Amino acid sequence: MKRNLLFITILATVFLKAQFSVSVQTPAHFQGKEAILYTLNGSKDIIAARENRKGNGLNFRVPTPYTGMMKVYFPEVNAAFNLISENKEISIILETSTDKINNVIYRDEANILMENIQDHQKKTEMIAPALVQIQEFYRKDSDFGKAVHKEIERLKVKPTIDATKNPFVHYYHTNYNIYLTEKPAKAPDQNEILKFIQNSGDMLETSSLLRPLLIRYMNTAGNAQVSEATDRLLHALNTETARGQTVLSELIEIFDVYSMTEMKEKYLTLAKNLKCTINDRLASTIASNKNVELGAVFPDYSFQSATNTQTKTLHSVKADKKVIVFWSSTCSHCEADLPVLLEKYHQLKDKNIEIIGLSLDSDAASYRNKIAALPWINDSELRGWNSSYTETYNISATPTYFVLDAANKIIARPDHAADVLTFLNIK
């Protein structure tokens, strides 16, 4: 019995040591009450914890070890800030005005170091060259000349990072400077990037470096060789491994963002045909694409505060056909495209065709000003790209269009408003 109790005690001690907390202090007037803590997998945010503010504070408890990028998001006010974890206690103070975060004050060693290094790097890249030119216009023995010289010399000294004390900070900045900096000492070639992706440790997925690395890898191949380079990369990684599947997921999404439809379909088909166990990252990519395939029933959506309708859900809108458009008031392409639909709206209504606009706006005033001139059904969560429907409907760009039949099946996915009208035979 004593041995069992000892074993349980040891397990409990190990478990508790594996945990860490993220403490966030906010001003009393800040409107964000609910908060979500995210970890990172490739370029995808993963919910780690949810908390409601108690007084002026939030305290997230992370139950498992985690090293990498994190984000805290306040959905009620669509405000967020980034941080890093090295599996240690994290403490943060927010300075806000109403519902906006003005300043993030980090109080733990790792985040302070990360912020200082990033600040130094920005100043080195953007300000140091200007300071060198400014220095020429001032006497070296003047107060300002001395100050400029001192700052130039300070920026020449690169911060040192102890890899044993701050492994993630060291990993991130070392590899960013090798593979992703705009002016590397030696630009890495395709083989070097491939070997790094293949052999790098677990922090690659949590670092935010993976997607830009993949884009740089494909850029080194040139347009004509992208397919061959992608096949080579996936063969080296093995799509039956977790990394291979995460990279495959990222590639499918990259090809989608850049409208490389044939490439996207090729690797989405590869993903669907895998016979091994699929990890969560790839499974979510397959699922969100399946939701919006031609012939699929468009997933229902409960409106938040829809205009120009009394209906509560997308499916409950009665029409022979529905045009779903994902848009934003800040999207220049939408600015050009939506008037095309507006001009023909009465013809669409005469054919019992309804338009439903789901906005990716985050600014309420901008959204409301825009929809004042749009007579169709409009709705928005006012969470920008944090809106729930971006993942459900695999939205990576605006505007994005779907045409549904009366049973809410997807019958077309036009690229532009003009293509919508052509499909619907509106002239």
C-alpha positions as CSV (number, residue, x, y, z in Angstrom):
1,M,0.0,0.0,0.0
2,K,2.8,2.4,0.9
3,R,4.5,1.7,-2.4
4,N,1.3,2.5,-4.3
5,L,0.9,5.8,-2.4
6,L,4.5,6.7,-3.1
7,F,4.0,5.9,-6.8
8,I,0.9,8.1,-6.9
9,T,2.7,10.9,-5.1
10,I,5.6,10.8,-7.6
11,L,3.2,10.9,-10.5
12,A,1.3,13.8,-9.1
13,T,4.6,15.7,-8.5
14,V,5.7,15.1,-12.1
15,F,2.4,16.2,-13.4
16,L,2.4,19.4,-11.4
17,K,5.9,20.2,-12.6
18,A,4.8,19.7,-16.2
19,Q,2.2,22.5,-15.7
20,F,2.7,26.2,-16.0
21,S,0.4,29.2,-15.8
22,V,-0.1,32.3,-17.8
23,S,-1.2,35.2,-15.7
24,V,-2.7,38.3,-17.4
25,Q,-3.6,41.6,-15.5
26,T,-6.0,44.0,-17.3
27,P,-7.3,47.4,-16.3
28,A,-10.8,47.4,-14.7
29,H,-12.3,49.3,-17.6
30,F,-11.2,46.7,-20.2
31,Q,-14.3,45.2,-21.9
32,G,-12.8,41.8,-22.7
33,K,-14.1,39.4,-20.0
34,E,-13.6,36.0,-21.8
35,A,-10.2,35.0,-23.1
36,I,-8.8,32.0,-25.0
37,L,-5.2,30.9,-24.8
38,Y,-3.8,29.3,-28.0
39,T,-0.8,27.2,-28.7
40,L,0.5,26.7,-32.3
41,N,0.8,23.8,-34.7
42,G,2.4,24.9,-37.9
43,S,0.3,28.0,-38.7
44,K,-2.8,26.8,-36.9
45,D,-3.9,28.1,-33.5
46,I,-4.9,25.3,-31.1
47,I,-7.1,26.1,-28.1
48,A,-5.1,25.3,-24.9
49,A,-7.4,26.9,-22.3
50,R,-10.4,29.2,-21.8
51,E,-10.9,31.6,-18.8
52,N,-13.3,34.2,-17.7
53,R,-11.7,37.3,-16.0
54,K,-11.9,37.4,-12.3
55,G,-11.6,41.0,-11.1
56,N,-8.8,42.4,-13.2
57,G,-7.0,39.2,-13.8
58,L,-6.9,36.0,-15.8
59,N,-5.0,32.9,-14.9
60,F,-4.6,30.2,-17.5
61,R,-3.3,26.8,-16.3
62,V,-1.6,24.8,-19.1
63,P,-1.7,21.1,-18.1
64,T,1.0,19.8,-20.4
65,P,4.5,20.9,-21.3
66,Y,4.6,23.4,-24.1
67,T,7.5,25.4,-25.7
68,G,6.7,27.8,-28.5
69,M,4.5,30.6,-29.7
70,M,1.2,31.4,-27.9
71,K,-1.7,33.9,-28.3
72,V,-4.3,35.2,-26.0
73,Y,-7.5,36.3,-27.7
74,F,-10.5,38.2,-26.3
75,P,-13.4,37.4,-28.6
76,E,-15.8,39.9,-27.1
77,V,-13.6,42.8,-28.3
78,N,-11.6,41.0,-31.0
79,A,-8.3,41.9,-29.4
80,A,-5.3,39.7,-29.1
81,F,-1.6,39.7,-28.2
82,N,1.3,37.2,-28.7
83,L,3.7,35.6,-26.3
84,I,6.1,32.7,-26.0
85,S,6.4,29.8,-23.6
86,E,9.4,28.0,-22.5
87,N,7.3,25.8,-20.2
88,K,7.7,28.2,-17.3
89,E,5.5,30.6,-15.4
90,I,4.4,33.7,-17.5
91,S,3.2,37.0,-16.2
92,I,1.8,39.9,-18.3
93,I,0.3,43.3,-17.7
94,L,-2.0,44.8,-20.4
95,E,-2.4,48.5,-20.9
96,T,-5.7,49.2,-22.7
97,S,-8.0,52.0,-23.8
98,T,-11.7,50.8,-23.8
99,D,-11.5,47.6,-25.9
100,K,-8.0,48.1,-27.5
101,I,-4.7,46.7,-26.3
102,N,-2.2,49.6,-26.4
103,N,0.8,47.9,-24.7
104,V,1.9,44.5,-23.5
105,I,4.3,44.5,-20.5
106,Y,6.0,41.1,-20.2
107,R,7.4,40.3,-16.7
108,D,8.9,36.9,-17.3
109,E,12.5,36.3,-18.5
110,A,11.8,34.5,-21.7
111,N,9.2,37.0,-23.1
112,I,11.3,40.0,-22.0
113,L,14.3,38.6,-23.8
114,M,12.3,37.8,-26.9
115,E,10.9,41.3,-27.0
116,N,14.3,42.9,-26.6
117,I,15.9,40.8,-29.3
118,Q,13.1,41.5,-31.8
119,D,13.3,45.2,-30.9
120,H,17.0,45.2,-31.5
121,Q,16.6,43.3,-34.8
122,K,14.0,45.7,-36.2
123,K,16.2,48.7,-35.3
124,T,19.3,47.1,-36.8
125,E,17.5,46.4,-40.1
126,M,15.4,49.6,-40.3
127,I,16.9,52.3,-38.3
128,A,20.7,51.7,-38.2
129,P,21.2,52.5,-41.9
130,A,19.4,55.8,-41.5
131,L,21.4,56.7,-38.3
132,V,24.6,56.2,-40.3
133,Q,23.4,58.7,-42.9
134,I,22.2,61.2,-40.2
135,Q,25.6,61.0,-38.4
136,E,27.2,62.6,-41.4
137,F,25.3,65.9,-40.8
138,Y,26.4,66.3,-37.1
139,R,29.7,67.0,-35.5
140,K,31.0,63.9,-33.8
141,D,31.8,65.9,-30.6
142,S,28.2,67.4,-30.4
143,D,25.8,66.0,-27.9
144,F,23.5,64.7,-30.6
145,G,26.5,63.4,-32.7
146,K,27.7,61.5,-29.7
147,A,24.2,60.0,-29.0
148,V,23.8,58.9,-32.6
149,H,27.3,57.3,-32.6
150,K,26.5,55.5,-29.3
151,E,23.3,54.1,-30.7
152,I,25.0,52.9,-33.9
153,E,27.7,51.1,-31.8
154,R,25.0,49.6,-29.6
155,L,23.1,48.2,-32.5
156,K,26.3,46.6,-33.9
157,V,26.5,44.3,-30.8
158,K,24.3,41.3,-31.3
159,P,22.4,40.1,-28.2
160,T,23.6,36.7,-26.9
161,I,21.1,34.0,-26.1
162,D,22.0,31.1,-23.8
163,A,20.5,28.1,-25.5
164,T,20.4,26.2,-22.2
165,K,18.4,28.9,-20.4
166,N,16.2,30.0,-23.2
167,P,16.0,27.2,-25.8
168,F,13.0,28.5,-27.7
169,V,14.3,32.1,-28.0
170,H,17.6,30.7,-29.2
171,Y,15.9,28.3,-31.7
172,Y,13.6,30.9,-33.1
173,H,16.2,33.7,-33.7
174,T,19.0,31.4,-34.8
175,N,16.9,29.7,-37.5
176,Y,15.0,32.9,-38.5
177,N,18.4,34.6,-39.2
178,I,19.6,31.6,-41.2
179,Y,16.5,30.8,-43.3
180,L,14.1,33.7,-43.3
181,T,15.9,37.0,-42.8
182,E,15.6,39.4,-45.8
183,K,19.3,39.9,-46.1
184,P,21.0,36.6,-45.1
185,A,24.8,36.3,-45.1
186,K,24.3,33.3,-47.4
187,A,20.9,32.5,-48.8
188,P,20.0,28.8,-48.1
189,D,19.4,26.7,-51.1
190,Q,16.5,24.2,-51.6
191,N,18.5,21.2,-50.2
192,E,19.4,23.1,-47.0
193,I,15.8,24.1,-46.3
194,L,14.6,20.6,-47.0
195,K,17.2,19.1,-44.6
196,F,16.3,21.7,-41.9
197,I,12.6,20.9,-42.2
198,Q,13.4,17.2,-42.1
199,N,15.7,17.2,-39.2
200,S,14.6,20.1,-37.0
201,G,13.3,19.3,-33.5
202,D,9.7,19.6,-32.2
203,M,9.9,23.4,-31.9
204,L,9.6,23.8,-35.6
205,E,5.8,23.2,-35.4
206,T,5.4,25.6,-32.5
207,S,7.7,28.4,-33.8
208,S,5.6,30.0,-36.6
209,L,8.6,29.4,-38.9
210,L,7.1,26.4,-40.8
211,R,4.8,28.1,-43.3
212,P,7.3,30.8,-44.3
213,L,10.0,28.1,-44.6
214,L,7.7,26.1,-47.0
215,I,7.0,29.2,-49.1
216,R,10.7,30.0,-49.3
217,Y,11.4,26.3,-50.2
218,M,9.0,26.5,-53.1
219,N,10.3,29.8,-54.3
220,T,13.7,28.3,-54.6
221,A,12.2,25.7,-57.0
222,G,10.7,28.2,-59.4
223,N,7.2,27.9,-60.9
224,A,8.0,25.1,-63.3
225,Q,9.4,22.9,-60.6
226,V,7.0,23.4,-57.7
227,S,5.3,20.0,-58.1
228,E,8.6,18.1,-58.3
229,A,10.0,20.0,-55.3
230,T,6.9,19.3,-53.3
231,D,7.0,15.6,-54.1
232,R,10.6,15.5,-53.1
233,L,9.9,17.2,-49.8
234,L,7.0,15.0,-48.9
235,H,9.0,11.9,-49.8
236,A,11.8,12.9,-47.6
237,L,9.4,13.7,-44.7
238,N,7.2,10.6,-45.2
239,T,3.5,11.4,-45.1
240,E,2.9,8.6,-42.5
241,T,4.7,10.7,-39.9
242,A,3.3,13.6,-37.9
243,R,5.6,16.1,-39.5
244,G,4.9,14.8,-43.0
245,Q,1.2,15.2,-42.4
246,T,1.5,18.7,-40.8
247,V,3.6,19.8,-43.8
248,L,1.1,18.3,-46.2
249,S,-1.7,20.2,-44.5
250,E,0.3,23.4,-44.7
251,L,1.0,22.9,-48.4
252,I,-2.6,22.3,-49.2
253,E,-3.6,25.5,-47.5
254,I,-0.7,27.5,-49.2
255,F,-1.8,26.3,-52.6
256,D,-5.3,27.3,-51.8
257,V,-4.3,30.8,-50.7
258,Y,-2.3,31.3,-53.9
259,S,-5.1,29.9,-56.1
260,M,-2.9,27.1,-57.3
261,T,-6.0,24.9,-57.8
262,E,-4.4,21.9,-59.6
263,M,-1.6,21.7,-57.0
264,K,-4.1,21.9,-54.1
265,E,-6.3,19.2,-55.6
266,K,-3.4,16.9,-56.2
267,Y,-2.2,17.0,-52.6
268,L,-5.6,17.1,-51.1
269,T,-6.3,13.9,-53.0
270,L,-3.0,12.5,-51.7
271,A,-4.1,13.3,-48.1
272,K,-7.6,11.7,-48.6
273,N,-6.0,8.5,-49.9
274,L,-3.6,8.0,-47.0
275,K,-4.2,4.6,-45.4
276,C,-2.4,5.4,-42.1
277,T,-3.7,7.2,-39.0
278,I,-4.2,10.9,-39.8
279,N,-3.1,13.5,-37.3
280,D,-5.5,16.2,-36.1
281,R,-3.8,18.9,-38.2
282,L,-4.3,17.1,-41.5
283,A,-7.7,15.8,-40.5
284,S,-9.0,19.4,-39.9
285,T,-7.7,20.5,-43.4
286,I,-9.4,17.5,-45.1
287,A,-12.7,18.2,-43.1
288,S,-12.9,21.9,-43.9
289,N,-12.3,21.2,-47.6
290,K,-14.9,18.4,-47.6
291,N,-17.4,20.9,-46.2
292,V,-17.3,23.0,-49.4
293,E,-16.9,20.4,-52.2
294,L,-19.2,20.6,-55.1
295,G,-22.3,18.6,-54.2
296,A,-21.8,18.8,-50.5
297,V,-24.5,20.3,-48.3
298,F,-23.2,23.7,-47.2
299,P,-22.9,23.6,-43.4
300,D,-25.6,25.6,-41.6
301,Y,-24.7,28.8,-39.7
302,S,-26.6,30.5,-37.0
303,F,-26.8,34.3,-37.6
304,Q,-25.5,36.7,-35.0
305,S,-27.4,39.8,-35.9
306,A,-28.4,39.5,-39.5
307,T,-29.9,42.4,-41.5
308,N,-32.7,42.3,-44.0
309,T,-34.1,39.0,-42.7
310,Q,-36.1,37.5,-39.8
311,T,-34.6,34.1,-40.2
312,K,-32.2,32.7,-37.6
313,T,-30.0,30.4,-39.7
314,L,-28.5,30.2,-43.2
315,H,-30.4,27.0,-44.0
316,S,-33.8,28.6,-43.0
317,V,-33.5,31.2,-45.7
318,K,-36.0,30.1,-48.3
319,A,-34.9,30.6,-52.0
320,D,-34.5,28.6,-55.2
321,K,-30.8,29.4,-55.0
322,K,-28.5,31.2,-52.6
323,V,-25.3,33.1,-53.3
324,I,-23.0,33.1,-50.3
325,V,-20.3,35.7,-50.3
326,F,-17.5,36.1,-47.8
327,W,-16.3,39.6,-47.9
328,S,-14.9,42.5,-45.8
329,S,-15.4,46.3,-45.9
330,T,-11.6,46.7,-46.1
331,C,-11.1,44.3,-49.0
332,S,-10.3,46.2,-52.2
333,H,-11.4,43.3,-54.5
334,C,-14.7,43.2,-52.6
335,E,-15.0,47.0,-53.3
336,A,-14.8,46.3,-57.0
337,D,-16.9,43.1,-57.0
338,L,-19.9,43.7,-54.8
339,P,-21.3,46.6,-57.0
340,V,-21.6,44.0,-59.8
341,L,-24.0,42.0,-57.7
342,L,-25.8,45.1,-56.4
343,E,-26.5,46.3,-59.9
344,K,-28.3,43.0,-60.7
345,Y,-29.9,42.3,-57.3
346,H,-33.5,43.0,-58.4
347,Q,-33.1,40.5,-61.3
348,L,-31.7,37.9,-58.8
349,K,-34.7,38.5,-56.5
350,D,-37.1,38.1,-59.4
351,K,-35.7,34.6,-59.9
352,N,-36.0,33.9,-56.2
353,I,-32.2,34.0,-55.7
354,E,-31.0,35.3,-52.4
355,I,-27.6,36.7,-51.5
356,I,-26.2,36.1,-48.0
357,G,-23.1,38.1,-47.1
358,L,-20.9,36.9,-44.3
359,S,-18.4,39.6,-43.4
360,L,-14.8,39.1,-42.0
361,D,-14.8,42.6,-40.6
362,S,-13.6,43.5,-37.1
363,D,-14.5,47.2,-37.1
364,A,-18.2,47.6,-36.3
365,A,-18.5,51.1,-37.7
366,S,-16.8,50.2,-41.0
367,Y,-19.0,47.2,-41.4
368,R,-22.3,49.0,-40.6
369,N,-21.5,51.9,-42.9
370,K,-20.9,49.4,-45.8
371,I,-24.0,47.2,-45.3
372,A,-26.2,50.3,-45.2
373,A,-26.1,50.2,-49.0
374,L,-26.4,46.4,-49.3
375,P,-30.0,45.2,-49.6
376,W,-29.3,41.5,-49.1
377,I,-28.9,39.5,-45.9
378,N,-25.7,40.6,-44.1
379,D,-24.1,39.1,-40.9
380,S,-20.8,39.4,-39.2
381,E,-19.2,38.1,-36.0
382,L,-16.9,41.2,-36.1
383,R,-13.9,39.0,-35.4
384,G,-12.1,39.4,-38.7
385,W,-10.1,36.3,-39.6
386,N,-10.9,34.9,-36.1
387,S,-14.5,34.4,-37.2
388,S,-15.7,30.9,-36.7
389,Y,-16.8,30.4,-40.4
390,T,-13.2,30.9,-41.8
391,E,-12.4,27.3,-40.8
392,T,-15.8,25.8,-41.3
393,Y,-16.0,27.0,-44.9
394,N,-12.2,26.9,-45.6
395,I,-12.1,30.7,-46.3
396,S,-8.6,31.9,-47.2
397,A,-9.4,35.0,-49.2
398,T,-12.1,37.6,-49.9
399,P,-14.3,37.7,-51.7
400,T,-15.2,34.0,-51.8
401,Y,-18.4,32.8,-53.5
402,F,-20.6,29.7,-53.3
403,V,-23.9,29.1,-55.1
404,L,-26.4,26.8,-53.3
405,D,-29.5,25.1,-54.6
406,A,-32.8,25.1,-52.6
407,A,-31.6,22.1,-50.6
408,N,-28.4,24.0,-49.6
409,K,-26.1,21.8,-51.8
410,I,-23.1,23.6,-53.4
411,I,-23.7,23.7,-57.1
412,A,-21.0,26.3,-58.0
413,R,-17.9,28.0,-56.6
414,P,-17.4,31.0,-58.9
415,D,-14.3,33.1,-58.6
416,H,-15.9,36.6,-59.2
417,A,-19.2,38.3,-59.1
418,A,-19.4,38.3,-62.9
419,D,-18.9,34.5,-62.8
420,V,-21.8,34.2,-60.4
421,L,-24.1,36.1,-62.8
422,T,-22.9,34.0,-65.7
423,F,-23.7,30.8,-63.8
424,L,-27.1,32.0,-62.9
425,N,-27.8,33.3,-66.4
426,I,-28.3,36.9,-65.3
427,K,-27.5,39.4,-68.1
